[in-house]
Amino acid sequence: MRNVEMDTPDTRAEFELRLNYLRETVIQGKLHVPRDLDLKFEEVRILPNGRIDLPTINEMARLNANTTYSMRRGPMKKWLEQSLAKKDSDLADDK
């Protein structure tokens, strides 16, 4: 398997977009977080101007936000689609 470089945010706005995407993905039930993996969303503070207080975000939430967003966009999306297509064709060959 080839390593795929994860796209990381360049600006605060991009990072906030990724965090909000992760939050919505969990709320919609598209991503199931194991009980022992605590993203601590309840500890994330919102500043008076409506922005996220970045120091209140733990590293697990940061990593999951970047990973989840990368799976949806960029090179990881293409890699994931190719992997799923290969798996589907392998399953079809087994029938």
Biopython code that builds the backbone (N, CA, C, O; Angstrom):
import numpy as np
from Bio.PDB.StructureBuilder import StructureBuilder

atoms = [
    (1, "MET", "N", (0.838, -1.172, 0.000)),
    (1, "MET", "CA", (0.000, 0.000, 0.000)),
    (1, "MET", "C", (0.886, 1.239, 0.000)),
    (1, "MET", "O", (1.878, 1.309, 0.726)),
    (2, "ARG", "N", (0.523, 2.188, -0.802)),
    (2, "ARG", "CA", (1.266, 3.432, -0.932)),
    (2, "ARG", "C", (0.834, 4.415, 0.160)),
    (2, "ARG", "O", (-0.355, 4.546, 0.448)),
    (3, "ASN", "N", (1.798, 5.098, 0.758)),
    (3, "ASN", "CA", (1.462, 6.135, 1.741)),
    (3, "ASN", "C", (0.856, 7.325, 1.029)),
    (3, "ASN", "O", (1.337, 7.743, -0.024)),
    (4, "VAL", "N", (-0.191, 7.864, 1.602)),
    (4, "VAL", "CA", (-0.847, 9.036, 1.051)),
    (4, "VAL", "C", (-0.658, 10.175, 2.040)),
    (4, "VAL", "O", (-0.965, 10.038, 3.225)),
    (5, "GLU", "N", (-0.156, 11.289, 1.552)),
    (5, "GLU", "CA", (0.079, 12.429, 2.422)),
    (5, "GLU", "C", (-1.240, 13.087, 2.792)),
    (5, "GLU", "O", (-2.079, 13.356, 1.932)),
    (6, "MET", "N", (-1.412, 13.341, 4.084)),
    (6, "MET", "CA", (-2.643, 13.962, 4.548)),
    (6, "MET", "C", (-2.545, 15.473, 4.366)),
    (6, "MET", "O", (-1.538, 16.091, 4.712)),
    (7, "ASP", "N", (-3.586, 16.041, 3.830)),
    (7, "ASP", "CA", (-3.671, 17.479, 3.647)),
    (7, "ASP", "C", (-3.966, 18.109, 5.002)),
    (7, "ASP", "O", (-4.937, 17.734, 5.659)),
    (8, "THR", "N", (-3.146, 19.055, 5.425)),
    (8, "THR", "CA", (-3.357, 19.714, 6.711)),
    (8, "THR", "C", (-3.785, 21.165, 6.475)),
    (8, "THR", "O", (-3.464, 21.745, 5.438)),
    (9, "PRO", "N", (-4.502, 21.748, 7.426)),
    (9, "PRO", "CA", (-5.001, 23.116, 7.228)),
    (9, "PRO", "C", (-3.872, 24.143, 7.253)),
    (9, "PRO", "O", (-2.901, 24.008, 7.997)),
    (10, "ASP", "N", (-4.025, 25.167, 6.423)),
    (10, "ASP", "CA", (-3.046, 26.256, 6.374)),
    (10, "ASP", "C", (-3.500, 27.468, 7.182)),
    (10, "ASP", "O", (-2.678, 28.297, 7.573)),
    (11, "THR", "N", (-4.788, 27.574, 7.430)),
    (11, "THR", "CA", (-5.313, 28.738, 8.145)),
    (11, "THR", "C", (-6.235, 28.303, 9.274)),
    (11, "THR", "O", (-6.680, 27.156, 9.327)),
    (12, "ARG", "N", (-6.507, 29.218, 10.157)),
    (12, "ARG", "CA", (-7.427, 28.951, 11.255)),
    (12, "ARG", "C", (-8.823, 28.603, 10.720)),
    (12, "ARG", "O", (-9.491, 27.709, 11.239)),
    (13, "ALA", "N", (-9.247, 29.314, 9.688)),
    (13, "ALA", "CA", (-10.573, 29.068, 9.104)),
    (13, "ALA", "C", (-10.663, 27.648, 8.548)),
    (13, "ALA", "O", (-11.688, 26.986, 8.711)),
    (14, "GLU", "N", (-9.603, 27.172, 7.893)),
    (14, "GLU", "CA", (-9.603, 25.802, 7.372)),
    (14, "GLU", "C", (-9.690, 24.793, 8.518)),
    (14, "GLU", "O", (-10.390, 23.786, 8.413)),
    (15, "PHE", "N", (-8.973, 25.069, 9.614)),
    (15, "PHE", "CA", (-9.002, 24.155, 10.753)),
    (15, "PHE", "C", (-10.386, 24.130, 11.392)),
    (15, "PHE", "O", (-10.889, 23.064, 11.746)),
    (16, "GLU", "N", (-11.001, 25.301, 11.540)),
    (16, "GLU", "CA", (-12.353, 25.355, 12.098)),
    (16, "GLU", "C", (-13.345, 24.620, 11.201)),
    (16, "GLU", "O", (-14.261, 23.964, 11.697)),
    (17, "LEU", "N", (-13.168, 24.725, 9.891)),
    (17, "LEU", "CA", (-14.019, 23.990, 8.950)),
    (17, "LEU", "C", (-13.906, 22.482, 9.189)),
    (17, "LEU", "O", (-14.912, 21.773, 9.202)),
    (18, "ARG", "N", (-12.683, 22.002, 9.376)),
    (18, "ARG", "CA", (-12.466, 20.574, 9.618)),
    (18, "ARG", "C", (-13.095, 20.119, 10.938)),
    (18, "ARG", "O", (-13.695, 19.047, 11.009)),
    (19, "LEU", "N", (-12.953, 20.936, 11.972)),
    (19, "LEU", "CA", (-13.556, 20.583, 13.261)),
    (19, "LEU", "C", (-15.079, 20.537, 13.168)),
    (19, "LEU", "O", (-15.715, 19.631, 13.706)),
    (20, "ASN", "N", (-15.655, 21.521, 12.480)),
    (20, "ASN", "CA", (-17.107, 21.527, 12.306)),
    (20, "ASN", "C", (-17.566, 20.352, 11.452)),
    (20, "ASN", "O", (-18.630, 19.782, 11.697)),
    (21, "TYR", "N", (-16.765, 19.986, 10.447)),
    (21, "TYR", "CA", (-17.102, 18.817, 9.622)),
    (21, "TYR", "C", (-17.086, 17.549, 10.469)),
    (21, "TYR", "O", (-17.983, 16.713, 10.356)),
    (22, "LEU", "N", (-16.068, 17.404, 11.320)),
    (22, "LEU", "CA", (-15.998, 16.234, 12.206)),
    (22, "LEU", "C", (-17.201, 16.199, 13.138)),
    (22, "LEU", "O", (-17.829, 15.154, 13.309)),
    (23, "ARG", "N", (-17.519, 17.329, 13.736)),
    (23, "ARG", "CA", (-18.667, 17.403, 14.657)),
    (23, "ARG", "C", (-19.962, 16.997, 13.966)),
    (23, "ARG", "O", (-20.730, 16.200, 14.503)),
    (24, "GLU", "N", (-20.206, 17.542, 12.776)),
    (24, "GLU", "CA", (-21.424, 17.211, 12.031)),
    (24, "GLU", "C", (-21.442, 15.741, 11.604)),
    (24, "GLU", "O", (-22.494, 15.103, 11.609)),
    (25, "THR", "N", (-20.293, 15.217, 11.242)),
    (25, "THR", "CA", (-20.209, 13.810, 10.838)),
    (25, "THR", "C", (-20.581, 12.892, 11.996)),
    (25, "THR", "O", (-21.268, 11.889, 11.803)),
    (26, "VAL", "N", (-20.121, 13.239, 13.207)),
    (26, "VAL", "CA", (-20.458, 12.451, 14.397)),
    (26, "VAL", "C", (-21.941, 12.603, 14.722)),
    (26, "VAL", "O", (-22.615, 11.613, 15.009)),
    (27, "ILE", "N", (-22.454, 13.829, 14.681)),
    (27, "ILE", "CA", (-23.868, 14.082, 14.993)),
    (27, "ILE", "C", (-24.785, 13.331, 14.025)),
    (27, "ILE", "O", (-25.804, 12.778, 14.440)),
    (28, "GLN", "N", (-24.428, 13.308, 12.739)),
    (28, "GLN", "CA", (-25.248, 12.642, 11.722)),
    (28, "GLN", "C", (-25.114, 11.116, 11.756)),
    (28, "GLN", "O", (-25.828, 10.416, 11.039)),
    (29, "GLY", "N", (-24.218, 10.608, 12.572)),
    (29, "GLY", "CA", (-24.042, 9.162, 12.677)),
    (29, "GLY", "C", (-23.222, 8.559, 11.557)),
    (29, "GLY", "O", (-23.218, 7.340, 11.383)),
    (30, "LYS", "N", (-22.527, 9.387, 10.793)),
    (30, "LYS", "CA", (-21.683, 8.878, 9.705)),
    (30, "LYS", "C", (-20.333, 8.411, 10.218)),
    (30, "LYS", "O", (-19.634, 7.663, 9.534)),
    (31, "LEU", "N", (-19.961, 8.841, 11.409)),
    (31, "LEU", "CA", (-18.728, 8.413, 12.050)),
    (31, "LEU", "C", (-19.073, 7.999, 13.466)),
    (31, "LEU", "O", (-19.616, 8.787, 14.240)),
    (32, "HIS", "N", (-18.762, 6.777, 13.796)),
    (32, "HIS", "CA", (-19.030, 6.270, 15.136)),
    (32, "HIS", "C", (-17.726, 6.276, 15.921)),
    (32, "HIS", "O", (-16.757, 5.613, 15.553)),
    (33, "VAL", "N", (-17.723, 7.026, 16.996)),
    (33, "VAL", "CA", (-16.533, 7.160, 17.822)),
    (33, "VAL", "C", (-16.618, 6.158, 18.961)),
    (33, "VAL", "O", (-17.598, 6.155, 19.707)),
    (34, "PRO", "N", (-15.602, 5.298, 19.110)),
    (34, "PRO", "CA", (-15.610, 4.339, 20.222)),
    (34, "PRO", "C", (-15.688, 5.054, 21.572)),
    (34, "PRO", "O", (-15.221, 6.185, 21.706)),
    (35, "ARG", "N", (-16.271, 4.403, 22.554)),
    (35, "ARG", "CA", (-16.446, 5.026, 23.869)),
    (35, "ARG", "C", (-15.121, 5.420, 24.501)),
    (35, "ARG", "O", (-15.041, 6.440, 25.185)),
    (36, "ASP", "N", (-14.084, 4.627, 24.280)),
    (36, "ASP", "CA", (-12.797, 4.928, 24.908)),
    (36, "ASP", "C", (-12.010, 6.009, 24.167)),
    (36, "ASP", "O", (-10.957, 6.435, 24.644)),
    (37, "LEU", "N", (-12.493, 6.453, 23.029)),
    (37, "LEU", "CA", (-11.864, 7.540, 22.278)),
    (37, "LEU", "C", (-12.631, 8.820, 22.598)),
    (37, "LEU", "O", (-13.690, 9.081, 22.027)),
    (38, "ASP", "N", (-12.094, 9.597, 23.502)),
    (38, "ASP", "CA", (-12.801, 10.795, 23.964)),
    (38, "ASP", "C", (-12.310, 12.019, 23.214)),
    (38, "ASP", "O", (-11.192, 12.482, 23.441)),
    (39, "LEU", "N", (-13.142, 12.550, 22.316)),
    (39, "LEU", "CA", (-12.780, 13.744, 21.563)),
    (39, "LEU", "C", (-12.997, 15.014, 22.376)),
    (39, "LEU", "O", (-12.528, 16.087, 21.996)),
    (40, "LYS", "N", (-13.703, 14.892, 23.490)),
    (40, "LYS", "CA", (-13.935, 15.996, 24.434)),
    (40, "LYS", "C", (-14.513, 17.242, 23.769)),
    (40, "LYS", "O", (-14.059, 18.358, 24.023)),
    (41, "PHE", "N", (-15.513, 17.044, 22.922)),
    (41, "PHE", "CA", (-16.178, 18.189, 22.292)),
    (41, "PHE", "C", (-16.792, 19.124, 23.330)),
    (41, "PHE", "O", (-16.863, 20.336, 23.123)),
    (42, "GLU", "N", (-17.234, 18.549, 24.447)),
    (42, "GLU", "CA", (-17.877, 19.380, 25.468)),
    (42, "GLU", "C", (-16.896, 20.353, 26.133)),
    (42, "GLU", "O", (-17.321, 21.330, 26.749)),
    (43, "GLU", "N", (-15.589, 20.093, 26.013)),
    (43, "GLU", "CA", (-14.592, 20.984, 26.613)),
    (43, "GLU", "C", (-14.126, 22.089, 25.660)),
    (43, "GLU", "O", (-13.395, 22.992, 26.068)),
    (44, "VAL", "N", (-14.544, 22.023, 24.399)),
    (44, "VAL", "CA", (-14.143, 23.043, 23.433)),
    (44, "VAL", "C", (-14.919, 24.326, 23.722)),
    (44, "VAL", "O", (-16.150, 24.337, 23.758)),
    (45, "ARG", "N", (-14.172, 25.396, 23.924)),
    (45, "ARG", "CA", (-14.796, 26.691, 24.221)),
    (45, "ARG", "C", (-15.028, 27.475, 22.937)),
    (45, "ARG", "O", (-14.252, 27.392, 21.986)),
    (46, "ILE", "N", (-16.103, 28.227, 22.936)),
    (46, "ILE", "CA", (-16.404, 29.143, 21.844)),
    (46, "ILE", "C", (-16.136, 30.557, 22.355)),
    (46, "ILE", "O", (-16.634, 30.948, 23.411)),
    (47, "LEU", "N", (-15.358, 31.305, 21.610)),
    (47, "LEU", "CA", (-15.011, 32.670, 21.997)),
    (47, "LEU", "C", (-16.194, 33.610, 21.785)),
    (47, "LEU", "O", (-17.118, 33.272, 21.045)),
    (48, "PRO", "N", (-16.184, 34.784, 22.419)),
    (48, "PRO", "CA", (-17.296, 35.743, 22.259)),
    (48, "PRO", "C", (-17.574, 36.125, 20.795)),
    (48, "PRO", "O", (-18.703, 36.470, 20.447)),
    (49, "ASN", "N", (-16.544, 36.063, 19.942)),
    (49, "ASN", "CA", (-16.752, 36.412, 18.535)),
    (49, "ASN", "C", (-17.256, 35.227, 17.709)),
    (49, "ASN", "O", (-17.371, 35.325, 16.487)),
    (50, "GLY", "N", (-17.559, 34.097, 18.380)),
    (50, "GLY", "CA", (-18.106, 32.934, 17.692)),
    (50, "GLY", "C", (-17.061, 31.970, 17.156)),
    (50, "GLY", "O", (-17.414, 30.927, 16.605)),
    (51, "ARG", "N", (-15.791, 32.292, 17.305)),
    (51, "ARG", "CA", (-14.715, 31.412, 16.824)),
    (51, "ARG", "C", (-14.417, 30.348, 17.872)),
    (51, "ARG", "O", (-14.781, 30.493, 19.039)),
    (52, "ILE", "N", (-13.760, 29.292, 17.450)),
    (52, "ILE", "CA", (-13.366, 28.213, 18.353)),
    (52, "ILE", "C", (-12.078, 28.607, 19.061)),
    (52, "ILE", "O", (-11.154, 29.127, 18.434)),
    (53, "ASP", "N", (-12.014, 28.361, 20.366)),
    (53, "ASP", "CA", (-10.800, 28.609, 21.145)),
    (53, "ASP", "C", (-9.856, 27.426, 20.906)),
    (53, "ASP", "O", (-10.000, 26.378, 21.536)),
    (54, "LEU", "N", (-8.905, 27.594, 20.010)),
    (54, "LEU", "CA", (-8.062, 26.494, 19.542)),
    (54, "LEU", "C", (-7.306, 25.744, 20.644)),
    (54, "LEU", "O", (-7.205, 24.521, 20.558)),
    (55, "PRO", "N", (-6.769, 26.412, 21.677)),
    (55, "PRO", "CA", (-6.059, 25.655, 22.715)),
    (55, "PRO", "C", (-6.938, 24.673, 23.499)),
    (55, "PRO", "O", (-6.411, 23.797, 24.185)),
    (56, "THR", "N", (-8.259, 24.803, 23.411)),
    (56, "THR", "CA", (-9.139, 23.900, 24.163)),
    (56, "THR", "C", (-9.437, 22.602, 23.409)),
    (56, "THR", "O", (-10.187, 21.759, 23.902)),
    (57, "ILE", "N", (-8.860, 22.437, 22.227)),
    (57, "ILE", "CA", (-9.104, 21.243, 21.417)),
    (57, "ILE", "C", (-7.988, 20.241, 21.673)),
    (57, "ILE", "O", (-6.811, 20.573, 21.529)),
    (58, "ASN", "N", (-8.352, 19.005, 22.056)),
    (58, "ASN", "CA", (-7.311, 18.027, 22.337)),
    (58, "ASN", "C", (-6.741, 17.425, 21.047)),
    (58, "ASN", "O", (-7.337, 17.545, 19.976)),
    (59, "GLU", "N", (-5.595, 16.788, 21.165)),
    (59, "GLU", "CA", (-4.888, 16.265, 19.992)),
    (59, "GLU", "C", (-5.679, 15.180, 19.262)),
    (59, "GLU", "O", (-5.582, 15.073, 18.040)),
    (60, "MET", "N", (-6.454, 14.377, 19.982)),
    (60, "MET", "CA", (-7.236, 13.321, 19.341)),
    (60, "MET", "C", (-8.302, 13.927, 18.435)),
    (60, "MET", "O", (-8.551, 13.428, 17.338)),
    (61, "ALA", "N", (-8.929, 15.003, 18.901)),
    (61, "ALA", "CA", (-9.928, 15.681, 18.076)),
    (61, "ALA", "C", (-9.270, 16.324, 16.856)),
    (61, "ALA", "O", (-9.830, 16.292, 15.760)),
    (62, "ARG", "N", (-8.095, 16.901, 17.039)),
    (62, "ARG", "CA", (-7.367, 17.515, 15.917)),
    (62, "ARG", "C", (-7.028, 16.467, 14.854)),
    (62, "ARG", "O", (-7.259, 16.677, 13.664)),
    (63, "LEU", "N", (-6.486, 15.353, 15.298)),
    (63, "LEU", "CA", (-6.107, 14.288, 14.365)),
    (63, "LEU", "C", (-7.326, 13.738, 13.630)),
    (63, "LEU", "O", (-7.286, 13.545, 12.415)),
    (64, "ASN", "N", (-8.407, 13.487, 14.365)),
    (64, "ASN", "CA", (-9.614, 12.958, 13.744)),
    (64, "ASN", "C", (-10.254, 13.959, 12.795)),
    (64, "ASN", "O", (-10.814, 13.566, 11.772)),
    (65, "ALA", "N", (-10.180, 15.245, 13.116)),
    (65, "ALA", "CA", (-10.735, 16.267, 12.224)),
    (65, "ALA", "C", (-9.975, 16.278, 10.899)),
    (65, "ALA", "O", (-10.584, 16.316, 9.830)),
    (66, "ASN", "N", (-8.653, 16.244, 10.970)),
    (66, "ASN", "CA", (-7.851, 16.241, 9.742)),
    (66, "ASN", "C", (-8.034, 14.955, 8.942)),
    (66, "ASN", "O", (-8.133, 14.991, 7.716)),
    (67, "THR", "N", (-8.079, 13.829, 9.631)),
    (67, "THR", "CA", (-8.233, 12.544, 8.946)),
    (67, "THR", "C", (-9.599, 12.431, 8.279)),
    (67, "THR", "O", (-9.695, 12.044, 7.115)),
    (68, "THR", "N", (-10.651, 12.767, 9.015)),
    (68, "THR", "CA", (-12.008, 12.677, 8.475)),
    (68, "THR", "C", (-12.172, 13.586, 7.265)),
    (68, "THR", "O", (-12.767, 13.192, 6.261)),
    (69, "TYR", "N", (-11.644, 14.800, 7.361)),
    (69, "TYR", "CA", (-11.760, 15.744, 6.252)),
    (69, "TYR", "C", (-10.938, 15.271, 5.055)),
    (69, "TYR", "O", (-11.368, 15.416, 3.910)),
    (70, "SER", "N", (-9.760, 14.706, 5.312)),
    (70, "SER", "CA", (-8.913, 14.216, 4.219)),
    (70, "SER", "C", (-9.549, 13.026, 3.506)),
    (70, "SER", "O", (-9.347, 12.840, 2.306)),
    (71, "MET", "N", (-10.314, 12.222, 4.239)),
    (71, "MET", "CA", (-10.998, 11.089, 3.617)),
    (71, "MET", "C", (-12.092, 11.567, 2.668)),
    (71, "MET", "O", (-12.476, 10.853, 1.741)),
    (72, "ARG", "N", (-12.583, 12.765, 2.903)),
    (72, "ARG", "CA", (-13.668, 13.321, 2.094)),
    (72, "ARG", "C", (-13.131, 14.075, 0.879)),
    (72, "ARG", "O", (-13.808, 14.174, -0.145)),
    (73, "ARG", "N", (-11.936, 14.596, 0.994)),
    (73, "ARG", "CA", (-11.382, 15.453, -0.047)),
    (73, "ARG", "C", (-9.930, 15.068, -0.317)),
    (73, "ARG", "O", (-9.312, 14.348, 0.467)),
    (74, "GLY", "N", (-9.406, 15.545, -1.411)),
    (74, "GLY", "CA", (-7.983, 15.427, -1.699)),
    (74, "GLY", "C", (-7.519, 14.035, -2.081)),
    (74, "GLY", "O", (-8.314, 13.201, -2.512)),
    (75, "PRO", "N", (-6.215, 13.787, -1.917)),
    (75, "PRO", "CA", (-5.632, 12.529, -2.382)),
    (75, "PRO", "C", (-6.170, 11.303, -1.649)),
    (75, "PRO", "O", (-6.250, 10.221, -2.232)),
    (76, "MET", "N", (-6.540, 11.461, -0.375)),
    (76, "MET", "CA", (-7.054, 10.298, 0.357)),
    (76, "MET", "C", (-8.405, 9.856, -0.185)),
    (76, "MET", "O", (-8.724, 8.668, -0.151)),
    (77, "LYS", "N", (-9.203, 10.797, -0.683)),
    (77, "LYS", "CA", (-10.500, 10.443, -1.263)),
    (77, "LYS", "C", (-10.289, 9.542, -2.479)),
    (77, "LYS", "O", (-10.963, 8.523, -2.628)),
    (78, "LYS", "N", (-9.352, 9.922, -3.343)),
    (78, "LYS", "CA", (-9.070, 9.127, -4.532)),
    (78, "LYS", "C", (-8.552, 7.744, -4.138)),
    (78, "LYS", "O", (-8.963, 6.735, -4.711)),
    (79, "TRP", "N", (-7.648, 7.705, -3.159)),
    (79, "TRP", "CA", (-7.106, 6.425, -2.697)),
    (79, "TRP", "C", (-8.213, 5.552, -2.105)),
    (79, "TRP", "O", (-8.266, 4.350, -2.365)),
    (80, "LEU", "N", (-9.088, 6.155, -1.314)),
    (80, "LEU", "CA", (-10.181, 5.413, -0.691)),
    (80, "LEU", "C", (-11.144, 4.871, -1.750)),
    (80, "LEU", "O", (-11.581, 3.723, -1.663)),
    (81, "GLU", "N", (-11.476, 5.695, -2.749)),
    (81, "GLU", "CA", (-12.362, 5.241, -3.826)),
    (81, "GLU", "C", (-11.744, 4.081, -4.598)),
    (81, "GLU", "O", (-12.441, 3.124, -4.936)),
    (82, "GLN", "N", (-10.445, 4.155, -4.881)),
    (82, "GLN", "CA", (-9.760, 3.066, -5.590)),
    (82, "GLN", "C", (-9.747, 1.800, -4.751)),
    (82, "GLN", "O", (-9.948, 0.704, -5.274)),
    (83, "SER", "N", (-9.511, 1.944, -3.449)),
    (83, "SER", "CA", (-9.495, 0.778, -2.558)),
    (83, "SER", "C", (-10.866, 0.116, -2.492)),
    (83, "SER", "O", (-10.973, -1.110, -2.529)),
    (84, "LEU", "N", (-11.920, 0.938, -2.394)),
    (84, "LEU", "CA", (-13.273, 0.381, -2.339)),
    (84, "LEU", "C", (-13.660, -0.275, -3.657)),
    (84, "LEU", "O", (-14.316, -1.317, -3.659)),
    (85, "ALA", "N", (-13.259, 0.329, -4.787)),
    (85, "ALA", "CA", (-13.556, -0.266, -6.096)),
    (85, "ALA", "C", (-12.844, -1.616, -6.237)),
    (85, "ALA", "O", (-13.420, -2.571, -6.760)),
    (86, "LYS", "N", (-11.609, -1.695, -5.778)),
    (86, "LYS", "CA", (-10.864, -2.960, -5.841)),
    (86, "LYS", "C", (-11.531, -4.011, -4.970)),
    (86, "LYS", "O", (-11.661, -5.168, -5.371)),
    (87, "LYS", "N", (-11.955, -3.608, -3.775)),
    (87, "LYS", "CA", (-12.624, -4.540, -2.873)),
    (87, "LYS", "C", (-13.919, -5.049, -3.515)),
    (87, "LYS", "O", (-14.216, -6.242, -3.454)),
    (88, "ASP", "N", (-14.692, -4.139, -4.133)),
    (88, "ASP", "CA", (-15.947, -4.533, -4.787)),
    (88, "ASP", "C", (-15.683, -5.511, -5.936)),
    (88, "ASP", "O", (-16.413, -6.487, -6.106)),
    (89, "SER", "N", (-14.633, -5.242, -6.725)),
    (89, "SER", "CA", (-14.340, -6.147, -7.847)),
    (89, "SER", "C", (-13.841, -7.502, -7.347)),
    (89, "SER", "O", (-14.121, -8.535, -7.954)),
    (90, "ASP", "N", (-13.100, -7.492, -6.236)),
    (90, "ASP", "CA", (-12.657, -8.757, -5.649)),
    (90, "ASP", "C", (-13.839, -9.573, -5.141)),
    (90, "ASP", "O", (-13.862, -10.797, -5.273)),
    (91, "LEU", "N", (-14.815, -8.888, -4.561)),
    (91, "LEU", "CA", (-16.019, -9.583, -4.078)),
    (91, "LEU", "C", (-16.822, -10.146, -5.247)),
    (91, "LEU", "O", (-17.370, -11.245, -5.151)),
    (92, "ALA", "N", (-16.895, -9.409, -6.339)),
    (92, "ALA", "CA", (-17.632, -9.867, -7.527)),
    (92, "ALA", "C", (-16.948, -11.086, -8.125)),
    (92, "ALA", "O", (-17.617, -11.995, -8.616)),
    (93, "ASP", "N", (-15.618, -11.113, -8.088)),
    (93, "ASP", "CA", (-14.876, -12.255, -8.639)),
    (93, "ASP", "C", (-15.089, -13.508, -7.807)),
    (93, "ASP", "O", (-15.014, -14.619, -8.332)),
    (94, "ASP", "N", (-15.354, -13.347, -6.518)),
    (94, "ASP", "CA", (-15.546, -14.499, -5.626)),
    (94, "ASP", "C", (-16.903, -15.160, -5.835)),
    (94, "ASP", "O", (-17.090, -16.309, -5.434)),
    (95, "LYS", "N", (-17.845, -14.468, -6.449)),
    (95, "LYS", "CA", (-19.206, -15.017, -6.630)),
    (95, "LYS", "C", (-19.291, -15.973, -7.767)),
    (95, "LYS", "O", (-20.363, -16.513, -8.041)),
]
sb = StructureBuilder()
sb.init_structure("model")
sb.init_model(0)
sb.init_chain("A")
sb.init_seg("    ")
for serial, (resi, resn, name, xyz) in enumerate(atoms, 1):
    if name == "N":
        sb.init_residue(resn, " ", resi, " ")
    sb.init_atom(name, np.array(xyz, "f"), 0.0, 1.0, " ", f" {name:<3s}", serial, name[0])
structure = sb.get_structure()
